[in-house]
Amino acid sequence: MANAKNSSLSRGGGARAASLSGEAGGELTAEIRWWWRGGVPASVIGYFKAGPRYPIEERVDLYLRTGQAGLGIKQRGQGEGDGFEVKALVAQLEQPVPGGRVELWTKQVAQSGKLPPGALLNVSKSRQLRYFRVIDGQATETRDARESDCQLELVNVRVGRGTGISLCFEARATLAAPAANLVATLDMLGPPPGRDEALIASYPAWLAGLARI
C-alpha cells in the first residue's frame, strides 16, 4: 500500500488512509464486523432475525494465507471456475459509530487466474443476509439485493478446528460520504447487542489471528 495520508471525509468523520487508489477500478465499501467465540448471544440472533426471513447460504471459500490484517484474497466456492477477489483496507474512520470503528475497503475481482493451492485456507460459511436501501439518508429494508445500499450478514464460520460467529454491516461507500449508508442503516436498526463480548475484526484480521493461535 501507499504511504499513509490524511483525508477529510464527511458523515462518519475523517479517515486515516493507507491508500485511496482503486476506487475507480474497484468497489469501495464501509464495513464493521463483530466476532463471537463459543456461541453468539441470543440477543444478537434476535437482533438479526427481527426482520424478514432469508434463506441460509452454505459455501466454502478458499482464502490465501496472507498473514495480513488489511489484505484478503479469496476464491469463491472452493475455487470452482477461474478468477479471484482481492480486498484491501483503505482507511479507518476516525469518528467511531455505536459499537466500534468503521473501516473502508476496496474490492477488485480478477476474472481469470488461480490462487496457489498449497497456500489456501478452506473457510466454511453458513450465512444469512438482510438488505437495506438508503434514500435521502433514510434506510428501509428491501428483499432485492440489487437495490441494496447496505447489507447485514450473520454467519457461522469454520476454519479447521477454529470456529466463529460474526455479524457484519457492509455498505456502499464513496470518498465524499464514506459511512453514510452504514450509519443510516445503524440509525434504523439501532446498534447490535452483545458488542461488549465481541471482537471487532475484518475477515483477514480474524483469519490472521487464527493463524497465531
HULINSUL-V795548 format. One record per run of one state. SS is the DSSP state (~ for helix, > for strand, _ for the rest). FROM is the first residue (numbers start at 1). TO is the last residue. If there is no record, write none. Layout:
SS,FROM,TO ; SS,FROM,TO
//
This chain:
_,1,4 ; >,5,7 ; _,8,14 ; >,15,17 ; _,18,26 ; >,27,36 ; _,37,41 ; ~,42,48 ; _,49,56 ; >,57,64 ; _,65,70 ; >,71,75 ; _,76,83 ; >,84,93 ; _,94,96 ; >,97,97 ; _,98,99 ; >,100,100 ; _,101,102 ; >,103,110 ; _,111,116 ; ~,117,119 ; >,120,135 ; _,136,137 ; >,138,142 ; _,143,144 ; ~,145,147 ; _,148,149 ; >,150,159 ; _,160,161 ; >,162,172 ; _,173,179 ; ~,180,189 ; _,190,194 ; ~,195,197 ; _,198,198 ; >,199,200 ; _,201,202 ; ~,203,212 ; _,213,213
//
